[in-house]
Amino acid sequence: MALTTFVVVVLRYGFNLGWVALQESIQYQHAFVFMLFAAHALGQDEHVRVDIFYRHWSGKQQAWVNIFGTIAFLFPVCMSIVFYSWSYVLESWRLLEGSKEAGGLPLVFVMKSLIPAFAVLMMLQGIAIVLRAMQSLLNTTERAT
């Protein structure tokens, strides 16, 4: 993505050349990176978290927060995204929607497909988070010494 951006800038300002498709490809790359790897970031705990209290809590408390947050917030939001984007994406596929710009990429329908794909991947990652948290709760049996 950075290399493509560099090429666009060099071609435009160095040689007074430009291709809409090359410029649009940066948007496609950006969409693919963020929409498809957001679930990975969530799974690796590399997402943005406001953890004023969370970081100081015990593993058991963190597990409960992860379970509650995933079930109460992540799942409903992702299900809403799938529900509300489904007809939007299907219509785009029906039309085989392409760029509105002359010389643009004819793959807008593919990029729009990333919306429900993102939500499904996030829900799958949410299931993994809940299972991991439940396993953590089951493994943290306190023993009297």
Contacts in CASP RR format, 6 or more apart in sequence:
PFRMAT RR
TARGET T0000
AUTHOR 0000-0000-0000
METHOD contacts of the structure
MODEL  1
MALTTFVVVVLRYGFNLGWVALQESIQYQHAFVFMLFAAHALGQDEHVRV
DIFYRHWSGKQQAWVNIFGTIAFLFPVCMSIVFYSWSYVLESWRLLEGSK
EAGGLPLVFVMKSLIPAFAVLMMLQGIAIVLRAMQSLLNTTERAT
1 26 0 8 1.000
1 29 0 8 1.000
1 30 0 8 1.000
1 33 0 8 1.000
4 22 0 8 1.000
4 25 0 8 1.000
4 26 0 8 1.000
4 29 0 8 1.000
5 26 0 8 1.000
7 22 0 8 1.000
8 18 0 8 1.000
8 22 0 8 1.000
8 23 0 8 1.000
8 26 0 8 1.000
11 17 0 8 1.000
11 18 0 8 1.000
11 19 0 8 1.000
11 22 0 8 1.000
12 18 0 8 1.000
19 103 0 8 1.000
20 99 0 8 1.000
20 101 0 8 1.000
20 102 0 8 1.000
20 103 0 8 1.000
20 104 0 8 1.000
21 99 0 8 1.000
21 103 0 8 1.000
21 104 0 8 1.000
21 105 0 8 1.000
24 99 0 8 1.000
24 101 0 8 1.000
24 104 0 8 1.000
24 105 0 8 1.000
25 105 0 8 1.000
27 111 0 8 1.000
28 105 0 8 1.000
28 107 0 8 1.000
28 111 0 8 1.000
31 111 0 8 1.000
31 114 0 8 1.000
32 114 0 8 1.000
35 114 0 8 1.000
35 115 0 8 1.000
35 117 0 8 1.000
35 118 0 8 1.000
36 114 0 8 1.000
36 117 0 8 1.000
36 118 0 8 1.000
36 121 0 8 1.000
38 47 0 8 1.000
38 118 0 8 1.000
38 121 0 8 1.000
38 122 0 8 1.000
39 118 0 8 1.000
39 121 0 8 1.000
39 122 0 8 1.000
39 124 0 8 1.000
39 125 0 8 1.000
40 125 0 8 1.000
41 47 0 8 1.000
42 122 0 8 1.000
42 125 0 8 1.000
42 126 0 8 1.000
42 129 0 8 1.000
43 125 0 8 1.000
43 128 0 8 1.000
43 129 0 8 1.000
54 62 0 8 1.000
54 65 0 8 1.000
57 65 0 8 1.000
59 136 0 8 1.000
59 140 0 8 1.000
60 136 0 8 1.000
60 137 0 8 1.000
60 140 0 8 1.000
62 133 0 8 1.000
63 133 0 8 1.000
63 134 0 8 1.000
63 136 0 8 1.000
63 137 0 8 1.000
63 140 0 8 1.000
64 133 0 8 1.000
64 137 0 8 1.000
66 129 0 8 1.000
66 130 0 8 1.000
66 132 0 8 1.000
66 133 0 8 1.000
67 130 0 8 1.000
67 133 0 8 1.000
67 134 0 8 1.000
70 126 0 8 1.000
70 129 0 8 1.000
70 130 0 8 1.000
70 133 0 8 1.000
71 130 0 8 1.000
74 122 0 8 1.000
74 123 0 8 1.000
74 126 0 8 1.000
74 129 0 8 1.000
75 123 0 8 1.000
75 126 0 8 1.000
78 119 0 8 1.000
78 120 0 8 1.000
78 122 0 8 1.000
78 123 0 8 1.000
79 119 0 8 1.000
79 123 0 8 1.000
81 115 0 8 1.000
81 116 0 8 1.000
81 118 0 8 1.000
81 119 0 8 1.000
82 116 0 8 1.000
82 119 0 8 1.000
82 120 0 8 1.000
85 112 0 8 1.000
85 115 0 8 1.000
85 116 0 8 1.000
85 119 0 8 1.000
86 116 0 8 1.000
88 112 0 8 1.000
88 115 0 8 1.000
89 109 0 8 1.000
89 112 0 8 1.000
89 113 0 8 1.000
89 115 0 8 1.000
89 116 0 8 1.000
92 108 0 8 1.000
92 109 0 8 1.000
92 112 0 8 1.000
92 113 0 8 1.000
93 109 0 8 1.000
93 113 0 8 1.000
95 109 0 8 1.000
96 106 0 8 1.000
96 109 0 8 1.000
97 108 0 8 1.000
97 109 0 8 1.000
97 112 0 8 1.000
98 104 0 8 1.000
98 105 0 8 1.000
98 106 0 8 1.000
98 107 0 8 1.000
98 108 0 8 1.000
98 109 0 8 1.000
99 105 0 8 1.000
99 106 0 8 1.000
99 108 0 8 1.000
END
